[in-house]
């Protein structure tokens, strides 16, 4: 039987970060149990019984729920066939981590924690409407390790307005001191319908952003991390199995308000309206993906990986040479793309302008 992956979205947060445009609402205990009831009904209705390889519970902030609510949530994963589960990820905020939560996660075989750190700089944290001290983070990570969680991801956001390269250097030094197996780094984007967009905050200049990205790549490589996806770095063997499902253009379920999925050739989005979701109106759009669109997704998502897209795999999947489907050859000649070990990939020196290269391809 085919294996699949599962994403579950929990839209509740104790506070709303200034930059966040994900599907989220402030935590209200009156909404959580009805939400979990609808989530169960959606899973029962949509899940077709495949073996599950990875599960990812994200948000929002799944860890902001009460322990009773989290156990109800985790119990829903027993609806899946997970005898061959390889990776089970749970997103946490640092302030929610305690021994009781970690014990509960262990009980349900969670083996990968993704923790939003974002920055250690007090001005940056205030700007993002987040709060934690470095001392708090160190103590919580010590607890996580003591509870035998040996695969953690830490998130970092950089290129904030008025941020300097020195600020970023300190953040990276403190982050790597914690020795996470995986690090995700994101340049701040001013998205519509966020606090930052309402305040008309302007993005940092592109030259500074590019210098910061270049420094991150060099520094983390020096610290022993493999740069395997445009925004992601891992100790060898700890690459995110769940996220690689997305970048390899493989199918997965998305459950919950605001989730997206790709099943049986159909890409779908769930409603971002909590009230509609609680009425059982789950899907907002469904699109059957034709071969041309599927090949475009394969290329756009696959080129996010530093290893790129394998030509042989592409041919076996679509029965056409990638070079015949897309203008690969001229971009290899001008140095935007590189052919290496049977793969087409973005020139590492041009990762920062990846979107411009993709526009030439698609």
Buried (B, 14 or more C-beta within 10 A) or exposed (E): EEBBBBBBBBBBBEEBBBBBBBBBBEBEEEBBEEBBEBBBEBBEEBBEEBBBBBBBBBBBBBBBBEEEBBEBBBEBBEBBBBEEBBBBBBBBBBBBBEEEBBEBBEEBEBBBBBBBBBBBBEEBBEBBBBEBEBEEBEEBBEBBEEBEBEBBBBBBBBBBBEBEEEBBBEBBEBBBEBEBBBBBBBBBEBEEEBBBBEEEBEBBEEEBBBBBBEBBBEBBEEBEBBBBBBBBBBBEEBBBBBBBBBBEBBBBBBBBBBBBBBBEEEBBBBBBBBEBBBEEEBBBEEEEBEEEBBBBBBBBBBBBBBBBBBBEBBBEBBEEEBBEBBEBEEBBEEEBBBBEEEBBBBBEEBBBBBEEBBEEBB
